[in-house]
Every structure is written in C-alpha cells, then in structure tokens.
Amino acid sequence: MAVVDYNKLDLSVPVQAIGIRSQFGPNVIHENLNLELKAGEILGVVGGSGSGKSVLLNTLLGLKKPEAGVVKIFGRNRQNLSKEDLRAFETRVGVLFQGGALFSSLNVRENVMVPLRKHTDLPVPLMRELADMKLNMVGLPPKAATLFPSDLSGGMQKRAGLARALALDPQMLFLDEPTAGLDPIGADAFDDLILELRDALELTVFLVTHDLDTLFKTCDRVAVLVDKHIAIAEPLDKVVKYDHPWVAEYFGGPRSRAAGIKEKQLAGPVRAGKG
C-alpha cells in the first residue's frame, strides 16, 4: 500500500473546492462553487433535484474532472498529485454510493474484501477476518457475511456498503443519500450508526441527503447547493434563516413541519457520544 507523509499536509481541511465549474456539454451544473470539508465534522449537502449534489460528490472524489477550478486534498491540488499519491489518498477515503452499490455476484464478505484486494497484499484469510470485523462494526450479524446482496433488506444493503467503505480504515467518508429508501426506524438507526462511527473512528463525513431528520440529528454544518453554487455552509440554525426562496420552501414546507423542524431548531441538533 502506498504511503503519504502526513506531516507535509494540511489535515485541518481534508477537502476543499475552489471556483469549481462543472458541466456536461452546454449544460453548466456548477459555477464558481466553493466549499471546505473540515476535519472531524459531518457536513450535510442539500439542494433541489438536478442541482448537482452527486456531481459535486463525484468531483471531490476525482470521478469527474471539473471544467474549471481546483479540488485540494489535504491542501494539495489533486491535479498535481502523482499516481502513487492519488492511490495512497484513495485508501484514506471510503464511499457509500446510493443503494449501497454492492456487486451482485459477490457475497457480502467478498464485497467488503474488494478494497482490501485492490490496495493491499494481505493474505486472504486475514482479509476475511478484517471483512467480518467491519461487518460486525456496522451491526450486521455473522450469518450476513455469506449472503448475497439480493438476500438482504435495504437497510442491510446500506450497512454492507458502509462496511466496505470502512474496509481500509479511512479518514473520510462520502455518503450519497445513505437513508434513502429506508423506513423511519431504519433511517434513524443508520443515523445513530454514522454518529457512533464518526466519534469512535474520528471520521470526517461528507453527506449528501434530502432527509431532514438526518440533517438535524447528524450534521455539524449544512451546505446548500442552489443557483449552481454553495450559497451557505453553516450550522443548521443559521441555514434555516438564510434568505433564499428554496431554503424557505425546503425548511418551511409541509414535510419540515411534519418533522417538527421548528421545535428541533429551538432545541438544537441531537448529538451522540460526545458532550
């Protein structure tokens, strides 16, 4: 596995987007977008359908190259990194895509072993042991290891995907709609799991979501993606007061009222573990 000298890096800001423009042909998705992901925080990203939340996630991960602007990783321009450095940084990042994105032809244990096979030379028995440890960490029973994705419930698929994202002991997690498709009880349990893992493993989390309960329960800051850029990235009590039609509709609409958003705003976000 490649190694990076972290003494030469800015660990306080693991990821930074500066002046990003993203487009597909003539369709501009982001224009002059700026955002920082701070060490140890859970940053929620919200925006309307088609605003480019997943495109932003893919841009930060290097899966899409921006048409303009710079993405910095620990203070270093991604475009200037060598292949060896990029490979090393890949091991510090875990990703949970929508739906879990598990390989249907592999069982759960084999899915979790995929990053270990790609980035390490560990003996296979040790890989199996590590995979089982990660599955236990995310709350899956031992029998789940030999099941296939089609045998799992939606919540179990999410947890299996999260176990794979944690396989290499990353410093950062990128989560794309992690509670989408889960019932309220399952979503709440998954929120608790994210908080527990962040505190226990000292993770930094980039979380794309539309789930208001998840925002209130887990996020230290919320970034609002509207009008092709990040309009505000602050704690939620400030974000809900931001003067923008989309923000007013999103945080003041019927779903937010049903979720008791006003009461939660006054009480403050629910925190777990610390404090």
N, C-alpha and C positions, 0 to 999 in steps of 0.2 A: 504494500500500500504506500502511495506517495505521501510525503510528509511536508508540512508547511511550517516555517519558523514564525510562530505567532507573536514573538517579541517585536517583529517589524510591522505588525498590523494594527489598525485601529479597531479594537474589539468592542468599543462603545457603540458603534454604528455598523452592525453586520452587513446591512444592505442599504444602498442609497441610490435613488433615481434622480437624475438631474436633467431637466429640459428635454424629457422624452417625447418624441413624436413616433407614433405607431400608425401604420396604415396598410390597407390591402387594396392595391391599385389606387384609384382616386378617392377611396373611402378612408378618411382620416379618423382614427379611433381615439388617439390621444394627441394632444398638442401642448407643448411646454409643461409637461407633467413633472412635478417634483414631490418626492416622498422619502422619508427616512424610517427605517425599522430599527428601533433602539434595543440594545441588549437587554434580555430578560423580560421584555414586555410581550403581551398579547395584543397585537394590532388587528382590529377588525376593519374590513374594507366593504363598504356598501355602495350601491349605485343601482340605477334602473336597468331593466333588461336591455342589452345591447350597448351598455356604457363601456364595456371592455374590461370588466373585472378579471375574467380569466385570461384575457390577453395580457393584462398587466402582470399577473402571476407568472405567465409563461415568459414574459420579457425579463422579469427579475431572475428567473431560473436559467436564462440563456437559451430557452427553447425557441424564442423568436428574437431576432436581431432588430433593434429599433432603427427606424429610418433616420433619426437624429437623436442627439442626447447621449448621456453616459450612464451606465449602470456600474456602481462601485461595490465591490465585495471587500469588507473589512478595510475600506479606504483605498483599495486598488481598482483601477479601471479594468473591467472584465475583458475589454478588447485587447488589452496589453498583456494579458496573462498567457503564459506558455501552456501547452497541452498538459504538461505534467502538473502545473499549478491548478489548472482547471479540474483535472482528475482528482487532485487532493481536496479541492473545495467541494466537489461532488459528494465526498464522503462525510462532509460536515452538514449536509442538508438532507432532510427527509421530506418526502412529498406524499400527500394523500389526495389523489385526484377524485373527482366526482364519482360516486358509485363504488369507490374502492379500487377499480381498475385492476382486479386480480386476473391472473392468467387462468382461463377456464380449464386448460389441460393439465394444470398442476394442482396438487392438493395444497392445503393451507400452509403446512410446514415448508413445502418446496417453494411456494410463493415468497415466504419470508426469507428463504435462503438465497433468492435471486441476487440481491445486492452483495451478499457475502461471497457468492461465486464470482461476481464481476470484479470486486475490488480487493479481495483477499486471497491468500493461498492457504487458508486454514484447512486442516483435514476435515473430510466430510462428516465424520461422527461429531466433531466439535461444532460444525455448522448446525447440525441438527439440534444439538444441545442448546446452542445460543438461540436458535429459532424458537424452540419450545419455551425458553426463558422469556422471550419477547411476547409470545402469545399469552403466557401467564401474567405478564406485566399489564396487558390491556384487558385482562379479565375474561379471557376465553378458557374453557375447560380443556384438560389434556386430550380428550377424545376429538376435539375440533381439529387437531393437527393433521389427521389423516382424511378429513373430509374434503370434498371439492367445493369450489365456490357455489355451484348450483345447489348444494346441500345446505347452505347457510341462509339464515334470515338476513334481512337488510342490515340490521344492527350488527350482526356477527361479521358480515362482509366488511363493514366500516372498521370494526375493530381489527380484523385481519389485515386490512390495508394499512392501518395505523401501526400494527406490529412490524410490517415490512418497512414502513417509513422510519422506524426506530432501530432497524437491524444493525446499522453501523454506528450507533450511539452519536447521532448528530447533535450539533449545537442549535440548529434552526429547523423548525417545522413549517412547511407551507401546506395549508389545508384549504381545499376548494369545496365549499358547501358541504362540510362534514356531517351536518344533521339533516340534510335534505332527504326526504322520503322516510324519515323515522317518525314514529308516533311520539306524542309529547313526553311520555315516560322514558322512552329510549333516547330521545334527544337530550333530556335533562341529565340522564346518566352519562351520556357521552360528554356533555359539558363538564360534569364533575371530573371525568377521567382526564380531560385536557388540562384542567386546573391542577389536578394532582400530579400529573406528569411534568407540567411546567415547573412546579415548585420542587418536586423531588429531583428532577434532572437538570434544573436551571436552564430550561429551554427558552429560546426566543421564537415566537409564533406569529406567522402571517396568516390571517384567517379571512377568507372570502366567505361571506354569508349574507342571507337575507332574513335570518331568524332573529327576531327582536329579543327573544328570551336569551339567546346565546350572546348577543351583544351586551346585554345588561349583566349577565352572570359572569362572563369570562374576560371581557376586553378592558384593558387599561386605557387604550385610546381607540377612537374610531375615525377612519379616513373616509370622506365622502367623495366619490368619483362622479362628478357631474360636469356637463359642458366641456368634456374631453380632458379635464384635468382634476387634480385633487383640490377641492375648494377649501376644505378644512380637515385637519387631523389633530384632534384634541380629545380630552376626556369627554365622556358622553354627556355630562351635564352641560358642557359648553356647546357641544354639537347640536343638541336638540333646540338650542336657542338661536342657531345660525339662520340668518335671514336669506332664505332661498326657497322658492316655491316647492321644489322637490323634497327638501328637508322637512318643510312644514307638512306636506302631504304624507310623507313616509312615517314621520314620528308623531303625527297628529291624526292619522286616519283611523278607520274603524278597527283595523287589526291591532294597532297600538293601544287603542282604548280598551279593547277586549283583553289585552295582555296586562292592563293596569299600568301603562307606561308612566303616567303622572305620579302614581304612588311610588313606583320604583325609582323614579328620578329624584323624588324628595328623600327617599331612604338611602340612596346611593347604591352603587353596584355591589352585588354579593361577592364576597371574596372567600376563598377557601385556603386552608393550610396556614398561611402566614397571618400575623396580626393578633 
